[in-house]
């Protein structure tokens, strides 16, 4: 029996992929590895095509990251800190995370926006300091689009390889994907549940 996760991705089509990828970059815990990996499985099954899938996923990733860029660009440090203090638990975002990412961005330069698209931890967070530092909109969008495109292509190829590898035992694809999604959701739930103990309110600078 086909996995419901695969069917859900296939029924949503390319617009659904773009929406999920944008959402994944705005609010956890939807992982791009699952979204684009399942897309790669759909490519192997012949229900999706590589280039439209990569384009849809990359546009979605770029828009999701641009949302965080605009938050940093429009709010600035003074208005952003109360926002993080209020909503950081649900975003699993701490003010220390913002400052560390900002220092990292300032130390390595704007090209890091491209490079961090390959990092599972900083690929979205790096958009905030880019906005806070007033990185040019066009340059941010170009770097983000190119980096996300490479990463999404790798994820699609990985999903395609997984489908080929498990072709003889296709009934395992559903449990594998379901288990991965359950782990991601459990980790997110644990972070939210333990947030006050793991992330005490930062002292005033």
DRENDO-1510 file (C-alpha; in Angstrom, 1 decimal, always signed):
<recs>
REC; n; res; u; v; w
REC; 1; UNK; +0.0; +0.0; +0.0 .
REC; 2; UNK; +1.3; +3.4; -0.9 .
REC; 3; UNK; +2.3; +5.7; +2.0 .
REC; 4; UNK; -0.2; +8.4; +2.8 .
REC; 5; UNK; +2.7; +10.8; +3.0 .
REC; 6; UNK; +3.6; +10.2; -0.6 .
REC; 7; UNK; +0.0; +10.5; -1.7 .
REC; 8; UNK; -0.4; +13.7; +0.2 .
REC; 9; UNK; +2.6; +15.2; -1.6 .
REC; 10; UNK; +1.5; +14.0; -5.0 .
REC; 11; UNK; -2.0; +15.2; -4.6 .
REC; 12; UNK; -0.8; +18.7; -3.6 .
REC; 13; UNK; +1.2; +18.9; -6.7 .
REC; 14; UNK; +3.9; +21.5; -7.3 .
REC; 15; UNK; +1.9; +24.3; -5.7 .
REC; 16; UNK; +1.6; +22.2; -2.6 .
REC; 17; UNK; +5.4; +21.6; -2.6 .
REC; 18; UNK; +6.0; +25.3; -2.9 .
REC; 19; UNK; +3.6; +26.0; +0.0 .
REC; 20; UNK; +5.1; +23.3; +2.3 .
REC; 21; UNK; +8.6; +24.4; +1.6 .
REC; 22; UNK; +7.7; +28.0; +2.4 .
REC; 23; UNK; +6.0; +26.9; +5.6 .
REC; 24; UNK; +8.9; +24.7; +6.5 .
REC; 25; UNK; +11.2; +27.8; +6.5 .
REC; 26; UNK; +8.7; +29.9; +8.5 .
REC; 27; UNK; +7.5; +27.5; +11.2 .
REC; 28; UNK; +8.9; +24.2; +12.4 .
REC; 29; UNK; +8.7; +21.2; +12.6 .
REC; 30; UNK; +8.0; +20.4; +8.9 .
REC; 31; UNK; +11.4; +19.2; +7.5 .
REC; 32; UNK; +12.5; +20.0; +4.0 .
REC; 33; UNK; +14.3; +16.7; +3.9 .
REC; 34; UNK; +11.0; +14.8; +4.1 .
REC; 35; UNK; +9.1; +17.1; +1.7 .
REC; 36; UNK; +11.7; +17.1; -1.1 .
REC; 37; UNK; +12.8; +13.5; -0.3 .
REC; 38; UNK; +9.2; +12.4; -0.8 .
REC; 39; UNK; +9.1; +14.5; -4.0 .
REC; 40; UNK; +12.1; +12.5; -5.2 .
REC; 41; UNK; +10.2; +9.3; -4.5 .
REC; 42; UNK; +7.4; +10.7; -6.6 .
REC; 43; UNK; +9.8; +11.4; -9.4 .
REC; 44; UNK; +11.0; +7.8; -9.3 .
REC; 45; UNK; +7.4; +6.7; -9.4 .
REC; 46; UNK; +6.8; +8.9; -12.5 .
REC; 47; UNK; +4.1; +11.1; -10.8 .
REC; 48; UNK; +6.3; +14.2; -10.7 .
REC; 49; UNK; +9.1; +15.6; -12.8 .
REC; 50; UNK; +12.5; +16.6; -11.5 .
REC; 51; UNK; +12.8; +20.2; -12.8 .
REC; 52; UNK; +9.3; +21.5; -12.0 .
REC; 53; UNK; +9.7; +19.9; -8.5 .
REC; 54; UNK; +13.0; +21.5; -7.9 .
REC; 55; UNK; +11.8; +24.9; -9.1 .
REC; 56; UNK; +8.6; +24.7; -6.9 .
REC; 57; UNK; +10.6; +23.6; -3.9 .
REC; 58; UNK; +13.2; +26.3; -4.4 .
REC; 59; UNK; +10.7; +29.1; -4.9 .
REC; 60; UNK; +9.0; +28.0; -1.7 .
REC; 61; UNK; +12.3; +27.9; +0.2 .
REC; 62; UNK; +13.2; +31.3; -1.1 .
REC; 63; UNK; +9.9; +32.9; -0.1 .
REC; 64; UNK; +10.0; +31.3; +3.4 .
REC; 65; UNK; +13.5; +32.6; +4.0 .
REC; 66; UNK; +12.5; +36.0; +2.6 .
REC; 67; UNK; +9.7; +36.2; +5.2 .
REC; 68; UNK; +12.4; +36.0; +8.0 .
REC; 69; UNK; +14.6; +38.4; +6.1 .
REC; 70; UNK; +11.8; +40.9; +6.1 .
REC; 71; UNK; +11.1; +40.4; +9.8 .
REC; 72; UNK; +14.7; +41.4; +10.5 .
REC; 73; UNK; +14.8; +44.2; +7.9 .
REC; 74; UNK; +11.5; +45.8; +9.1 .
REC; 75; UNK; +11.7; +45.2; +12.8 .
REC; 76; UNK; +15.3; +45.8; +13.7 .
REC; 77; UNK; +17.0; +44.7; +16.9 .
REC; 78; UNK; +14.8; +46.8; +19.3 .
REC; 79; UNK; +11.5; +45.5; +18.0 .
REC; 80; UNK; +12.7; +42.0; +17.2 .
REC; 81; UNK; +13.8; +41.1; +20.8 .
REC; 82; UNK; +10.3; +41.4; +22.4 .
REC; 83; UNK; +8.9; +39.4; +19.4 .
REC; 84; UNK; +11.4; +36.6; +20.1 .
REC; 85; UNK; +10.8; +36.7; +23.8 .
REC; 86; UNK; +7.1; +36.2; +23.2 .
REC; 87; UNK; +7.0; +33.7; +20.4 .
REC; 88; UNK; +10.5; +32.1; +20.6 .
REC; 89; UNK; +9.3; +29.0; +22.4 .
REC; 90; UNK; +7.0; +28.0; +19.6 .
REC; 91; UNK; +9.6; +28.9; +17.0 .
REC; 92; UNK; +12.3; +27.2; +19.1 .
REC; 93; UNK; +14.2; +30.5; +18.7 .
REC; 94; UNK; +16.1; +32.2; +21.5 .
REC; 95; UNK; +17.6; +35.7; +21.5 .
REC; 96; UNK; +21.0; +34.2; +22.0 .
REC; 97; UNK; +20.5; +32.2; +18.8 .
REC; 98; UNK; +19.7; +35.4; +16.9 .
REC; 99; UNK; +22.8; +37.1; +18.3 .
REC; 100; UNK; +25.1; +34.2; +17.5 .
REC; 101; UNK; +23.7; +34.0; +14.0 .
REC; 102; UNK; +24.2; +37.7; +13.6 .
REC; 103; UNK; +27.9; +37.6; +14.7 .
REC; 104; UNK; +28.4; +34.6; +12.4 .
REC; 105; UNK; +26.9; +36.5; +9.5 .
REC; 106; UNK; +29.0; +39.6; +10.1 .
REC; 107; UNK; +32.2; +37.5; +10.6 .
REC; 108; UNK; +31.8; +35.5; +7.3 .
REC; 109; UNK; +30.1; +38.0; +5.0 .
REC; 110; UNK; +27.0; +37.9; +2.8 .
REC; 111; UNK; +28.1; +34.8; +0.8 .
REC; 112; UNK; +27.2; +32.8; +3.9 .
REC; 113; UNK; +23.5; +33.1; +3.0 .
REC; 114; UNK; +24.3; +30.8; +0.1 .
REC; 115; UNK; +26.5; +28.4; +2.0 .
REC; 116; UNK; +24.1; +28.0; +5.0 .
REC; 117; UNK; +21.3; +26.6; +2.7 .
REC; 118; UNK; +23.2; +23.3; +3.2 .
REC; 119; UNK; +23.0; +23.5; +7.0 .
REC; 120; UNK; +20.0; +21.9; +8.8 .
REC; 121; UNK; +20.4; +24.3; +11.7 .
REC; 122; UNK; +21.3; +27.7; +10.3 .
REC; 123; UNK; +19.7; +27.7; +6.8 .
REC; 124; UNK; +16.6; +29.6; +8.0 .
REC; 125; UNK; +18.0; +31.4; +11.0 .
REC; 126; UNK; +20.7; +33.1; +8.9 .
REC; 127; UNK; +17.9; +35.0; +7.1 .
REC; 128; UNK; +17.2; +37.1; +10.2 .
REC; 129; UNK; +20.7; +38.6; +10.6 .
REC; 130; UNK; +20.8; +39.2; +6.8 .
REC; 131; UNK; +17.7; +41.4; +7.2 .
REC; 132; UNK; +19.0; +43.0; +10.4 .
REC; 133; UNK; +22.2; +43.9; +8.6 .
REC; 134; UNK; +20.3; +45.4; +5.7 .
REC; 135; UNK; +21.7; +43.0; +3.1 .
REC; 136; UNK; +20.4; +44.0; -0.3 .
REC; 137; UNK; +17.1; +42.4; -1.2 .
REC; 138; UNK; +18.1; +41.2; -4.7 .
REC; 139; UNK; +21.4; +39.8; -3.5 .
REC; 140; UNK; +19.7; +38.0; -0.6 .
REC; 141; UNK; +17.1; +36.5; -3.0 .
REC; 142; UNK; +19.7; +35.4; -5.5 .
REC; 143; UNK; +22.0; +33.8; -2.9 .
REC; 144; UNK; +19.0; +32.1; -1.2 .
REC; 145; UNK; +17.5; +30.8; -4.5 .
REC; 146; UNK; +20.8; +29.4; -5.7 .
REC; 147; UNK; +21.7; +27.7; -2.4 .
REC; 148; UNK; +18.2; +26.3; -1.9 .
REC; 149; UNK; +18.2; +25.0; -5.5 .
REC; 150; UNK; +21.4; +23.0; -5.0 .
REC; 151; UNK; +20.1; +21.6; -1.7 .
REC; 152; UNK; +16.7; +20.7; -3.1 .
REC; 153; UNK; +18.3; +19.0; -6.1 .
REC; 154; UNK; +20.3; +16.8; -3.7 .
REC; 155; UNK; +17.3; +16.0; -1.6 .
REC; 156; UNK; +15.3; +15.0; -4.7 .
REC; 157; UNK; +18.1; +12.8; -5.9 .
REC; 158; UNK; +18.3; +11.3; -2.5 .
REC; 159; UNK; +14.6; +10.5; -2.5 .
REC; 160; UNK; +14.9; +9.0; -6.0 .
REC; 161; UNK; +17.8; +6.8; -4.8 .
REC; 162; UNK; +15.8; +5.7; -1.8 .
REC; 163; UNK; +12.9; +4.7; -4.0 .
REC; 164; UNK; +15.2; +2.7; -6.3 .
REC; 165; UNK; +17.0; +1.1; -3.3 .
REC; 166; UNK; +13.8; +0.1; -1.7 .
REC; 167; UNK; +12.0; -1.0; -4.9 .
REC; 168; UNK; +12.1; -4.6; -3.9 .
REC; 169; UNK; +10.7; -3.8; -0.5 .
REC; 170; UNK; +8.4; -0.8; -1.4 .
REC; 171; UNK; +6.2; -1.5; +1.6 .
REC; 172; UNK; +9.1; -0.2; +3.8 .
REC; 173; UNK; +9.0; +3.3; +2.3 .
REC; 174; UNK; +5.9; +4.3; +4.2 .
REC; 175; UNK; +7.2; +3.2; +7.6 .
REC; 176; UNK; +10.6; +4.8; +7.0 .
REC; 177; UNK; +9.1; +8.1; +6.1 .
REC; 178; UNK; +6.5; +7.9; +8.9 .
REC; 179; UNK; +9.2; +7.1; +11.5 .
REC; 180; UNK; +11.4; +10.0; +10.3 .
REC; 181; UNK; +8.4; +12.4; +10.5 .
REC; 182; UNK; +7.5; +11.1; +14.0 .
REC; 183; UNK; +11.1; +11.7; +15.2 .
REC; 184; UNK; +11.1; +15.2; +13.9 .
REC; 185; UNK; +7.8; +16.1; +15.5 .
REC; 186; UNK; +8.9; +14.4; +18.8 .
REC; 187; UNK; +12.1; +16.5; +18.8 .
REC; 188; UNK; +10.1; +19.7; +18.2 .
REC; 189; UNK; +7.7; +18.8; +21.0 .
REC; 190; UNK; +10.5; +18.1; +23.4 .
REC; 191; UNK; +12.1; +21.5; +22.6 .
REC; 192; UNK; +8.8; +23.3; +23.2 .
REC; 193; UNK; +8.1; +21.3; +26.4 .
REC; 194; UNK; +11.5; +21.9; +27.9 .
REC; 195; UNK; +12.0; +25.4; +26.7 .
REC; 196; UNK; +11.8; +27.3; +30.0 .
REC; 197; UNK; +14.4; +25.1; +31.6 .
REC; 198; UNK; +16.7; +24.9; +28.6 .
REC; 199; UNK; +16.4; +28.6; +27.6 .
REC; 200; UNK; +16.1; +30.9; +30.6 .
REC; 201; UNK; +15.3; +34.6; +29.8 .
REC; 202; UNK; +18.5; +36.4; +28.7 .
REC; 203; UNK; +19.9; +39.0; +31.0 .
REC; 204; UNK; +19.8; +42.6; +29.8 .
REC; 205; UNK; +22.8; +43.7; +27.7 .
</recs>
